[in-house]
C-alpha cells in the first residue's frame, strides 16, 4: 500500500505540471476569438517588467520589409510615467486608468520601403507604418496568449509623448497600447460577411 501511494504521488508530480501547462497555453484559434479591445481594466492585477520583456521579445519575431525592424516601443510602467501617458490619450484616459502598463509604439522612417535611401515604390514610409502594424498585431495576440488584454489607441498627443520619452525626430509616433487584465467580459462585436471583404477569382 505504501509503495502504491508513493507511485501515485510520483505520477501526480509529472502529470499535474503538464496539465497546468496546457491551461496556460491556449490554441491560436482561442487567442483570436477571445482577444478584444478592452476599455476597462482590473486595478488589482499587475504586470511585471519581466513579463513585458517576455512579451516584447516574442514581438521581435514579427516580419518587416527586408528585416529592417523599424518598430520601437517605449514602456510606461512606473506610476509617474503611467499618469503622464494617461493625460495624453484623449477620451481614452478613463478607460485605461487602471491598466498597469502603457506602451508607445513608433517606427523609424526611411527604413522599410526604402533602398539606398530612396523609396522602393509609391507607398514609401507607408511600409514603415505597415510593419509597425504587424508588430503591434504580434503584440496584442501574444499578450492574449499570456492572459493579458490590450487596447490600441490612435488618439494620442504625439509631440508631448515624444518629449516625455525623448523619442528621436526620425521616428513616427503611431499608437499607445494599454496592457493589463480585463475587468468583466466584453461583448463580441459583429463582423462583416466574408464575401463583403474577400473576392475569389
C-alpha positions in Angstrom: 0.0 0.0 0.0 2.8 2.4 0.9 4.6 1.6 -2.4 1.3 2.2 -4.3 0.9 5.6 -2.5 4.5 6.6 -3.5 4.0 5.6 -7.1 0.7 7.6 -7.2 2.4 10.6 -5.7 5.2 10.5 -8.2 2.8 10.2 -11.1 1.0 13.2 -9.9 4.2 15.2 -9.8 4.7 14.5 -13.5 1.1 14.8 -14.6 0.0 18.0 -12.8 2.6 20.3 -14.2 1.7 19.2 -17.8 -2.0 19.8 -17.1 -1.2 23.2 -15.7 0.9 24.0 -18.7 -1.9 23.0 -21.0 -4.2 25.5 -19.3 -1.7 28.3 -19.8 -1.3 27.7 -23.5 -4.5 28.5 -25.4 -4.7 27.4 -29.0 -4.2 30.0 -31.7 -7.9 30.0 -32.6 -8.7 30.7 -28.9 -6.3 33.6 -28.9 -8.0 35.0 -32.0 -11.6 34.5 -30.8 -11.0 35.8 -27.2 -9.0 38.8 -28.0 -10.9 42.1 -27.5 -10.2 45.8 -27.4 -10.5 46.2 -23.6 -11.8 49.5 -22.2 -11.9 48.6 -18.5 -9.0 47.1 -16.5 -8.7 45.2 -13.2 -6.8 47.5 -10.9 -5.9 44.7 -8.6 -3.8 42.8 -11.2 -0.3 44.0 -12.1 2.2 43.0 -14.8 5.9 42.9 -14.1 8.7 44.3 -16.2 9.9 40.7 -16.8 6.6 39.8 -18.2 6.6 42.8 -20.6 10.1 41.8 -21.7 8.9 38.3 -22.4 6.1 39.7 -24.4 8.2 42.2 -26.5 10.9 39.5 -27.1 8.2 37.4 -28.8 7.1 40.5 -30.8 10.5 40.7 -32.3 9.6 37.7 -34.4 7.2 39.9 -36.4 8.1 40.2 -40.1 9.3 43.5 -41.6 10.5 44.8 -45.0 14.0 43.3 -45.6 14.1 42.6 -41.9 14.5 46.4 -41.2 12.7 46.1 -37.9 11.6 49.7 -37.8 9.2 49.4 -34.8 10.3 50.8 -31.4 8.5 50.6 -28.1 8.5 52.9 -25.1 7.1 51.3 -22.0 5.4 53.3 -19.2 5.4 51.1 -16.1 6.2 53.5 -13.3 3.4 55.4 -11.6 4.8 58.7 -12.8 5.1 57.7 -16.4 1.7 55.9 -16.4 0.0 59.1 -15.1 1.8 61.2 -17.7 0.7 59.0 -20.6 -2.9 58.7 -19.3 -3.1 62.5 -19.8 -2.1 62.2 -23.5 -4.7 59.7 -24.9 -7.7 62.0 -25.1 -11.0 60.4 -24.3 -9.5 57.1 -23.5 -8.0 58.3 -20.2 -10.8 57.0 -18.1 -10.9 53.7 -20.0 -7.3 52.8 -19.4 -6.7 54.4 -16.0 -6.3 51.0 -14.3 -4.1 49.4 -16.9 -0.7 48.6 -15.3 1.3 49.2 -18.5 1.1 51.7 -21.4 3.3 51.2 -24.4 4.0 53.8 -27.0 4.6 52.3 -30.5 6.7 54.1 -33.1 8.5 53.3 -36.3 11.7 54.7 -37.8 11.1 56.5 -41.1 13.3 55.8 -44.2 13.9 52.1 -43.5 11.0 49.8 -44.5 10.1 50.5 -48.2 13.5 52.1 -49.0 16.6 51.1 -50.9 19.8 53.1 -50.6 17.8 56.0 -49.2 15.2 56.1 -51.9 11.5 54.8 -51.8 11.2 51.5 -53.5 7.6 52.2 -54.6 4.9 54.8 -54.2 4.0 53.6 -50.7 7.2 55.0 -49.2 7.1 55.3 -45.4 3.7 53.7 -45.5 5.7 50.4 -45.4 7.1 51.5 -42.0 3.5 52.0 -40.7 2.6 48.6 -42.2 5.5 46.9 -40.4 4.5 48.7 -37.2 1.0 47.3 -37.6 2.4 43.8 -38.0 4.5 44.2 -34.8 1.5 45.6 -32.9 -0.6 42.6 -34.1 2.0 40.2 -32.8 2.0 42.2 -29.5 -1.8 42.0 -28.9 -2.0 38.3 -29.9 1.0 37.3 -27.8 -0.4 39.4 -24.9 -3.7 37.4 -25.1 -1.8 34.1 -25.2 -0.1 35.2 -22.0 -3.5 36.0 -20.4 -3.3 39.8 -20.8 -5.6 42.2 -22.6 -4.9 45.3 -24.8 -6.3 48.4 -26.3 -4.6 50.1 -29.3 -5.3 53.9 -29.1 -4.8 56.2 -32.1 -6.0 59.2 -30.1 -2.7 60.5 -28.6 -0.7 63.7 -28.4 2.4 62.7 -30.4 4.5 65.8 -29.7 4.1 65.5 -25.9 4.8 61.7 -26.0 7.9 62.4 -28.0 9.1 64.9 -25.3 8.1 62.5 -22.5 10.1 59.6 -23.8 12.8 61.5 -25.7 11.7 59.8 -28.9 14.0 60.8 -31.8 12.7 63.0 -34.6 13.2 60.3 -37.2 10.5 58.1 -35.6 6.8 58.5 -36.2 4.6 58.0 -33.1 1.8 55.7 -34.2 -0.2 54.5 -31.2 -0.4 54.0 -27.4 -1.2 50.4 -26.4 -2.8 49.6 -23.0 -1.8 46.3 -21.4 -3.5 44.7 -18.4 -6.2 42.4 -17.4 -9.8 42.8 -18.4 -12.5 43.8 -15.9 -15.6 42.0 -16.8 -16.4 40.2 -20.1 -16.7 42.4 -23.2 -19.3 41.8 -25.8 -18.1 40.2 -29.1 -18.5 42.7 -31.9 -20.2 41.8 -35.2 -18.0 41.2 -38.2 -18.8 41.9 -41.9 -19.7 38.9 -44.0 -16.7 37.2 -45.6 -17.9 37.9 -49.1 -18.0 41.6 -48.4 -14.2 41.7 -47.8 -12.9 38.8 -49.9 -13.1 38.2 -53.7 -12.0 34.9 -55.3 -11.0 34.8 -59.0 
